[in-house]
């Protein structure tokens, strides 16, 4: 789950492609990255607490970039 969350945030906060995000996560295939992002996006819609946590993480990471 943590890897999927990190992939989701990487996609949201960077201009990197699915291929390059997958490479950064140990050579994962772009379809694996896409699946992880889709799972997190679906969970985000169903769980307001997760959505709030992701927003806080994104805001914090955005300040550091």
CNS distance restraints for C-alpha pairs under 8 A (distance, minus, plus):
assign (resid   1 and name CA) (resid   5 and name CA) 6.30 0.50 0.50
assign (resid   2 and name CA) (resid   6 and name CA) 6.16 0.50 0.50
assign (resid   3 and name CA) (resid   7 and name CA) 6.10 0.50 0.50
assign (resid   3 and name CA) (resid  36 and name CA) 7.82 0.50 0.50
assign (resid   4 and name CA) (resid   8 and name CA) 6.07 0.50 0.50
assign (resid   4 and name CA) (resid  33 and name CA) 7.54 0.50 0.50
assign (resid   4 and name CA) (resid  36 and name CA) 4.60 0.50 0.50
assign (resid   4 and name CA) (resid  37 and name CA) 6.14 0.50 0.50
assign (resid   4 and name CA) (resid  39 and name CA) 7.62 0.50 0.50
assign (resid   4 and name CA) (resid  40 and name CA) 6.52 0.50 0.50
assign (resid   5 and name CA) (resid   9 and name CA) 6.22 0.50 0.50
assign (resid   5 and name CA) (resid  36 and name CA) 7.59 0.50 0.50
assign (resid   5 and name CA) (resid  37 and name CA) 7.38 0.50 0.50
assign (resid   5 and name CA) (resid  40 and name CA) 6.30 0.50 0.50
assign (resid   6 and name CA) (resid  10 and name CA) 6.02 0.50 0.50
assign (resid   7 and name CA) (resid  11 and name CA) 6.15 0.50 0.50
assign (resid   7 and name CA) (resid  21 and name CA) 6.94 0.50 0.50
assign (resid   7 and name CA) (resid  33 and name CA) 6.56 0.50 0.50
assign (resid   7 and name CA) (resid  36 and name CA) 6.91 0.50 0.50
assign (resid   7 and name CA) (resid  37 and name CA) 6.34 0.50 0.50
assign (resid   8 and name CA) (resid  12 and name CA) 6.25 0.50 0.50
assign (resid   8 and name CA) (resid  36 and name CA) 7.14 0.50 0.50
assign (resid   8 and name CA) (resid  37 and name CA) 4.78 0.50 0.50
assign (resid   8 and name CA) (resid  40 and name CA) 6.75 0.50 0.50
assign (resid   8 and name CA) (resid  41 and name CA) 7.78 0.50 0.50
assign (resid   9 and name CA) (resid  13 and name CA) 5.86 0.50 0.50
assign (resid   9 and name CA) (resid  54 and name CA) 7.84 0.50 0.50
assign (resid   9 and name CA) (resid  58 and name CA) 6.75 0.50 0.50
assign (resid  10 and name CA) (resid  14 and name CA) 5.66 0.50 0.50
assign (resid  10 and name CA) (resid  16 and name CA) 7.69 0.50 0.50
assign (resid  10 and name CA) (resid  21 and name CA) 7.10 0.50 0.50
assign (resid  11 and name CA) (resid  15 and name CA) 7.01 0.50 0.50
assign (resid  11 and name CA) (resid  16 and name CA) 6.71 0.50 0.50
assign (resid  11 and name CA) (resid  17 and name CA) 7.65 0.50 0.50
assign (resid  11 and name CA) (resid  18 and name CA) 7.56 0.50 0.50
assign (resid  11 and name CA) (resid  21 and name CA) 7.58 0.50 0.50
assign (resid  11 and name CA) (resid  37 and name CA) 7.95 0.50 0.50
assign (resid  13 and name CA) (resid  58 and name CA) 7.17 0.50 0.50
assign (resid  13 and name CA) (resid  62 and name CA) 7.05 0.50 0.50
assign (resid  16 and name CA) (resid  20 and name CA) 6.07 0.50 0.50
assign (resid  16 and name CA) (resid  21 and name CA) 6.38 0.50 0.50
assign (resid  17 and name CA) (resid  21 and name CA) 6.21 0.50 0.50
assign (resid  18 and name CA) (resid  22 and name CA) 6.03 0.50 0.50
assign (resid  18 and name CA) (resid  30 and name CA) 5.02 0.50 0.50
assign (resid  18 and name CA) (resid  31 and name CA) 7.89 0.50 0.50
assign (resid  18 and name CA) (resid  33 and name CA) 6.21 0.50 0.50
assign (resid  18 and name CA) (resid  34 and name CA) 6.92 0.50 0.50
assign (resid  19 and name CA) (resid  23 and name CA) 6.27 0.50 0.50
assign (resid  19 and name CA) (resid  29 and name CA) 6.74 0.50 0.50
assign (resid  19 and name CA) (resid  30 and name CA) 4.83 0.50 0.50
assign (resid  20 and name CA) (resid  24 and name CA) 6.28 0.50 0.50
assign (resid  21 and name CA) (resid  25 and name CA) 6.45 0.50 0.50
assign (resid  21 and name CA) (resid  30 and name CA) 7.77 0.50 0.50
assign (resid  21 and name CA) (resid  33 and name CA) 7.27 0.50 0.50
assign (resid  22 and name CA) (resid  26 and name CA) 6.78 0.50 0.50
assign (resid  22 and name CA) (resid  27 and name CA) 5.43 0.50 0.50
assign (resid  22 and name CA) (resid  28 and name CA) 4.31 0.50 0.50
assign (resid  22 and name CA) (resid  29 and name CA) 5.66 0.50 0.50
assign (resid  22 and name CA) (resid  30 and name CA) 5.72 0.50 0.50
assign (resid  22 and name CA) (resid  32 and name CA) 7.62 0.50 0.50
assign (resid  22 and name CA) (resid  33 and name CA) 5.92 0.50 0.50
assign (resid  23 and name CA) (resid  27 and name CA) 4.01 0.50 0.50
assign (resid  23 and name CA) (resid  28 and name CA) 5.81 0.50 0.50
assign (resid  23 and name CA) (resid  29 and name CA) 7.64 0.50 0.50
assign (resid  24 and name CA) (resid  28 and name CA) 7.95 0.50 0.50
assign (resid  28 and name CA) (resid  32 and name CA) 6.33 0.50 0.50
assign (resid  28 and name CA) (resid  33 and name CA) 6.96 0.50 0.50
assign (resid  29 and name CA) (resid  33 and name CA) 6.59 0.50 0.50
assign (resid  30 and name CA) (resid  34 and name CA) 6.17 0.50 0.50
assign (resid  31 and name CA) (resid  35 and name CA) 6.07 0.50 0.50
assign (resid  32 and name CA) (resid  36 and name CA) 6.22 0.50 0.50
assign (resid  33 and name CA) (resid  37 and name CA) 6.20 0.50 0.50
assign (resid  34 and name CA) (resid  38 and name CA) 6.13 0.50 0.50
assign (resid  35 and name CA) (resid  39 and name CA) 6.15 0.50 0.50
assign (resid  36 and name CA) (resid  40 and name CA) 6.29 0.50 0.50
assign (resid  37 and name CA) (resid  41 and name CA) 6.08 0.50 0.50
assign (resid  38 and name CA) (resid  42 and name CA) 6.11 0.50 0.50
assign (resid  39 and name CA) (resid  43 and name CA) 6.19 0.50 0.50
assign (resid  40 and name CA) (resid  44 and name CA) 5.92 0.50 0.50
assign (resid  41 and name CA) (resid  45 and name CA) 6.43 0.50 0.50
assign (resid  42 and name CA) (resid  46 and name CA) 6.53 0.50 0.50
assign (resid  43 and name CA) (resid  47 and name CA) 5.92 0.50 0.50
assign (resid  43 and name CA) (resid  50 and name CA) 7.53 0.50 0.50
assign (resid  44 and name CA) (resid  48 and name CA) 6.67 0.50 0.50
assign (resid  44 and name CA) (resid  50 and name CA) 5.68 0.50 0.50
assign (resid  44 and name CA) (resid  51 and name CA) 4.92 0.50 0.50
assign (resid  45 and name CA) (resid  51 and name CA) 7.17 0.50 0.50
assign (resid  47 and name CA) (resid  51 and name CA) 6.35 0.50 0.50
assign (resid  48 and name CA) (resid  52 and name CA) 6.16 0.50 0.50
assign (resid  49 and name CA) (resid  53 and name CA) 6.21 0.50 0.50
assign (resid  50 and name CA) (resid  54 and name CA) 6.07 0.50 0.50
assign (resid  51 and name CA) (resid  55 and name CA) 6.17 0.50 0.50
assign (resid  52 and name CA) (resid  56 and name CA) 6.26 0.50 0.50
assign (resid  53 and name CA) (resid  57 and name CA) 6.19 0.50 0.50
assign (resid  54 and name CA) (resid  58 and name CA) 5.98 0.50 0.50
assign (resid  55 and name CA) (resid  59 and name CA) 6.08 0.50 0.50
assign (resid  56 and name CA) (resid  60 and name CA) 6.11 0.50 0.50
assign (resid  57 and name CA) (resid  61 and name CA) 5.99 0.50 0.50
assign (resid  58 and name CA) (resid  62 and name CA) 5.81 0.50 0.50
assign (resid  59 and name CA) (resid  63 and name CA) 6.36 0.50 0.50
assign (resid  60 and name CA) (resid  64 and name CA) 6.71 0.50 0.50
assign (resid  61 and name CA) (resid  65 and name CA) 6.35 0.50 0.50
